[in-house]
Amino acid sequence: MSDLHKEVSELERKSATAARLFDIRRIIGGLFVVYGVIVTIAGVNPSDADLKKAEGVHINLWTGLAMLALGLFFLIWMKLRPAQAPEEAPGTPES
């Protein structure tokens, strides 16, 4: 019975790890941070044509910074409130 309990504990631990690994906040936050860095770099030195199209606004810079902020928000949120493994479904037999 001890081996069965050990196997169940191991599966529960792996389930919790998978729940944290595939948390959608990690994916969204990571993508926004990566794209935010790219867009911010593109917005640091805009060409005159780009500024003329945007009516003098450094749109890539502001959009990149906003994307960075949103991505960091998601990653901090994930860190402060980690995902919990799903509870056992009602009606399932207990060991």
C-alpha positions in Angstrom: 0.0 0.0 0.0 2.9 2.3 0.6 4.1 2.0 -3.0 0.7 2.9 -4.2 0.6 6.0 -2.0 4.1 7.0 -3.2 3.0 6.7 -6.8 -0.2 8.7 -6.2 1.9 11.4 -4.5 4.3 11.5 -7.4 1.5 11.9 -9.9 -0.1 14.7 -7.9 3.2 16.5 -7.8 3.7 16.1 -11.5 0.1 17.4 -12.1 0.8 20.5 -10.0 4.0 21.1 -11.9 2.2 20.7 -15.3 -0.5 23.1 -14.1 2.1 25.8 -13.3 4.1 25.1 -16.4 1.2 25.5 -18.8 -0.3 28.5 -17.0 -1.7 30.8 -19.8 -0.4 33.8 -17.9 3.2 32.6 -18.5 2.6 32.3 -22.2 0.8 35.6 -22.7 3.2 37.5 -20.4 6.3 36.0 -22.1 5.0 36.8 -25.6 4.1 40.4 -24.7 7.5 40.9 -23.1 9.4 39.6 -26.1 7.3 41.5 -28.6 7.4 44.6 -26.4 11.2 44.5 -26.4 11.3 44.2 -30.2 8.8 47.1 -30.7 10.5 49.3 -28.2 13.8 48.8 -29.9 12.2 49.7 -33.2 10.7 52.8 -31.6 13.9 54.2 -30.1 15.2 55.6 -33.4 12.3 56.0 -35.8 12.8 57.2 -39.3 11.4 60.6 -40.5 8.9 58.7 -42.7 7.7 56.7 -39.7 7.3 59.9 -37.6 5.4 61.6 -40.4 3.0 58.7 -40.8 2.4 58.8 -37.0 2.0 62.6 -37.0 5.0 63.1 -34.8 4.1 60.5 -32.2 6.7 57.9 -31.3 4.0 55.2 -31.6 6.4 52.2 -31.7 8.1 53.4 -28.5 4.8 53.9 -26.6 3.3 50.7 -27.9 6.4 48.7 -27.0 6.5 50.1 -23.5 2.8 49.4 -23.0 3.4 45.8 -24.2 6.3 45.4 -21.8 4.2 46.7 -18.9 1.3 44.3 -19.8 3.7 41.4 -20.1 5.4 42.1 -16.8 1.9 42.5 -15.2 1.0 39.0 -16.3 4.3 37.5 -15.1 4.1 39.2 -11.8 0.5 38.1 -11.4 1.5 34.6 -12.1 4.3 34.8 -9.5 2.1 36.3 -6.8 -0.9 34.0 -7.4 0.5 30.6 -8.7 -1.8 28.1 -10.3 -3.1 25.4 -8.1 -3.4 21.8 -9.2 -7.1 20.9 -9.9 -8.8 19.3 -7.0 -10.1 15.8 -7.1 -13.4 15.6 -9.0 -16.4 14.9 -6.9 -17.6 11.3 -6.9 -14.2 9.8 -7.5 -13.2 7.1 -5.0 -10.6 8.0 -2.4 -7.7 5.7 -1.5 
